[in-house]
Amino acid sequence: MKEIIYIHGKGGNAAESEHYKKFFPAAEVIGFDYKAENIFDAVTEFQNFFYLREKVTIIANSIGAFYAMHALSEKNIDRAFFISPVVDMEKIILEMMTRANVTEKNLRDAEEIVTDFGEILSWKYLCYVRENPIDWKVPTNILYGSKDFLTSLETMKNFAEKICASLTVMQGGEHWFHTSEQMKFLDNWLEENLK
């Protein structure tokens, strides 16, 4: 039986996979409840989970999509649906550094800095994203909200073009698709792309 693996975003959980079962009646929809909170742990955890799986489709949200693109680029993924994927982690880290008034020298010297807004800045993480650009060749459909606070439309368009993905933009949509209007849009997007 074909497997559909749902990968949640930050603060999400595997139970969210229930929403997608109606779209794949002939497949097994599985929520991947990863625990990693950084790219290093994620790569290991994702590769272990996907080790024996073949020809799976993934549906991934936000940071879950980012982790998937780094961990699974060499795996046998036949299709991907990304909802508000994180596609420029370097920019996000640099923006957090600016917000926390942390320079690159500060971060390099300290190695890790806990911000007053609860995020941990890591020199190792920043170096990793700079040295390991996303190399994703899986047929991919991306859903993006025009009010996404993490990624600009220009950045998302450039990324979609780079990986030859289709991009659908919901005007007024947010990074987190959760309202009834947003979820209806998401459902219609998925149905259209599954035809």
C-alpha positions as CSV (number, residue, x, y, z in Angstrom):
1,M,0.0,0.0,0.0
2,K,1.3,3.4,-0.9
3,E,2.4,5.6,2.0
4,I,1.7,9.3,2.4
5,I,3.9,10.8,5.2
6,Y,2.8,14.0,6.9
7,I,5.5,16.1,8.4
8,H,4.4,18.8,10.8
9,G,5.9,22.3,11.4
10,K,7.2,23.8,14.7
11,G,4.6,23.3,17.4
12,G,2.6,20.9,15.3
13,N,2.2,17.1,15.8
14,A,1.6,13.9,13.9
15,A,-2.2,13.9,14.7
16,E,-2.6,16.7,12.0
17,S,-2.1,13.9,9.5
18,E,-5.8,12.9,10.1
19,H,-6.9,15.9,8.0
20,Y,-5.2,14.5,4.9
21,K,-6.6,10.9,5.0
22,K,-9.7,11.9,3.0
23,F,-7.5,12.9,0.0
24,F,-5.8,9.5,-0.1
25,P,-8.4,6.8,0.4
26,A,-6.3,4.1,-1.2
27,A,-3.1,4.9,0.7
28,E,-1.9,4.8,4.3
29,V,-1.4,8.3,5.7
30,I,1.1,8.4,8.5
31,G,2.0,11.4,10.7
32,F,5.8,11.6,11.4
33,D,6.1,12.8,14.9
34,Y,9.8,13.9,14.8
35,K,11.3,15.4,17.9
36,A,14.3,17.2,16.4
37,E,14.6,21.0,17.0
38,N,17.7,21.6,14.8
39,I,18.9,20.5,11.4
40,F,21.6,18.2,12.8
41,D,19.2,16.0,14.8
42,A,16.5,16.3,12.1
43,V,18.7,14.9,9.4
44,T,19.5,11.8,11.5
45,E,15.9,11.3,12.7
46,F,14.4,11.8,9.3
47,Q,16.8,9.5,7.6
48,N,16.2,6.8,10.2
49,F,12.4,7.1,9.8
50,F,12.5,7.0,6.0
51,Y,15.3,4.4,5.8
52,L,13.3,1.4,4.4
53,R,10.4,3.4,2.8
54,E,10.2,3.6,-0.9
55,K,8.2,5.8,-3.3
56,V,6.4,7.8,-0.7
57,T,4.6,11.1,-1.0
58,I,5.3,13.7,1.6
59,I,3.1,16.6,2.8
60,A,5.2,18.9,4.9
61,N,4.7,22.2,6.8
62,S,7.1,25.1,7.4
63,I,10.3,23.9,9.2
64,G,9.2,20.3,8.6
65,A,9.6,21.0,4.8
66,F,13.0,22.5,5.4
67,Y,14.2,19.5,7.4
68,A,12.8,17.1,4.7
69,M,14.6,18.9,1.9
70,H,17.9,18.6,3.8
71,A,17.4,15.0,5.0
72,L,15.6,13.3,2.2
73,S,17.0,14.7,-1.0
74,E,18.7,11.4,-1.7
75,K,15.7,9.2,-0.6
76,N,13.1,7.7,-2.8
77,I,10.4,10.4,-2.5
78,D,8.1,10.5,-5.5
79,R,6.2,13.7,-4.8
80,A,6.0,16.5,-2.2
81,F,3.4,19.0,-1.1
82,F,4.8,21.8,0.9
83,I,2.7,24.2,2.9
84,S,4.6,27.5,3.8
85,P,8.0,25.8,3.5
86,V,11.0,27.5,5.1
87,V,13.3,28.0,2.1
88,D,15.8,30.6,3.2
89,M,17.0,29.7,6.7
90,E,20.0,31.9,6.5
91,K,17.8,35.0,6.1
92,I,15.6,33.9,9.0
93,I,18.7,33.4,11.3
94,L,20.2,36.8,10.2
95,E,16.9,38.5,10.9
96,M,16.7,36.9,14.4
97,M,20.3,38.0,15.0
98,T,19.4,41.6,14.1
99,R,16.3,41.5,16.3
100,A,18.5,40.2,19.2
101,N,21.3,42.7,18.4
102,V,23.8,39.9,17.9
103,T,26.6,40.2,15.4
104,E,28.2,37.4,13.5
105,K,31.4,37.9,15.6
106,N,29.3,37.7,18.8
107,L,27.7,34.5,17.7
108,R,30.9,32.9,16.4
109,D,32.6,33.7,19.7
110,A,29.7,32.5,21.9
111,E,28.8,29.5,19.6
112,E,25.2,29.7,20.9
113,I,23.1,32.6,22.2
114,V,19.7,32.3,23.8
115,T,17.5,35.3,22.7
116,D,15.1,37.1,24.9
117,F,12.3,35.9,22.5
118,G,13.1,32.3,23.2
119,E,15.1,31.2,20.1
120,I,18.6,29.8,20.3
121,L,21.0,31.2,17.8
122,S,23.8,28.9,16.8
123,W,26.9,29.6,14.9
124,K,27.1,25.9,13.8
125,Y,23.6,26.1,12.4
126,L,24.3,29.3,10.5
127,C,27.4,27.8,9.0
128,Y,25.5,24.7,8.1
129,V,22.8,26.5,6.1
130,R,25.4,28.5,4.3
131,E,27.5,25.5,3.4
132,N,24.6,23.2,2.5
133,P,22.2,24.9,0.1
134,I,18.9,23.0,-0.6
135,D,19.3,20.6,-3.5
136,W,15.7,19.3,-4.0
137,K,14.8,17.5,-7.3
138,V,11.4,15.9,-6.2
139,P,8.3,17.0,-8.1
140,T,6.8,19.5,-5.7
141,N,3.8,21.7,-5.3
142,I,4.0,24.7,-2.9
143,L,1.2,26.5,-1.1
144,Y,2.1,30.0,0.2
145,G,0.2,32.7,2.0
146,S,0.7,36.3,0.9
147,K,0.9,37.3,4.6
148,D,3.6,34.8,5.4
149,F,5.8,36.6,8.0
150,L,8.8,34.3,7.5
151,T,9.3,34.3,3.8
152,S,8.7,37.0,1.2
153,L,6.8,36.3,-2.0
154,E,9.9,37.1,-4.1
155,T,12.0,34.6,-2.1
156,M,9.3,31.9,-2.5
157,K,8.9,32.5,-6.2
158,N,12.7,32.3,-6.7
159,F,12.9,29.1,-4.8
160,A,9.9,27.5,-6.6
161,E,11.6,28.4,-9.9
162,K,14.9,27.0,-8.8
163,I,13.5,23.6,-7.9
164,C,10.9,23.6,-10.8
165,A,8.0,23.5,-8.3
166,S,4.5,24.8,-8.9
167,L,3.6,27.7,-6.6
168,T,0.1,28.7,-5.5
169,V,-0.4,31.9,-3.5
170,M,-3.4,32.5,-1.3
171,Q,-4.0,36.2,-1.0
172,G,-4.4,37.0,2.7
173,G,-3.1,33.6,3.7
174,E,-0.7,33.4,6.6
175,H,2.3,31.2,7.4
176,W,0.1,28.9,9.5
177,F,-2.9,27.8,7.5
178,H,-5.5,27.3,10.2
179,T,-8.7,29.4,9.7
180,S,-11.7,27.7,8.0
181,E,-11.1,29.9,4.9
182,Q,-7.4,29.0,4.7
183,M,-8.1,25.3,5.3
184,K,-10.7,25.3,2.5
185,F,-8.2,26.9,0.2
186,L,-5.6,24.3,1.2
187,D,-8.0,21.5,0.6
188,N,-8.9,22.8,-2.9
189,W,-5.2,23.3,-3.7
190,L,-4.5,19.7,-2.8
191,E,-7.4,18.3,-4.7
192,E,-6.4,20.3,-7.8
193,N,-2.8,19.1,-7.7
194,L,-3.9,15.5,-7.2
195,K,-5.9,15.4,-10.4
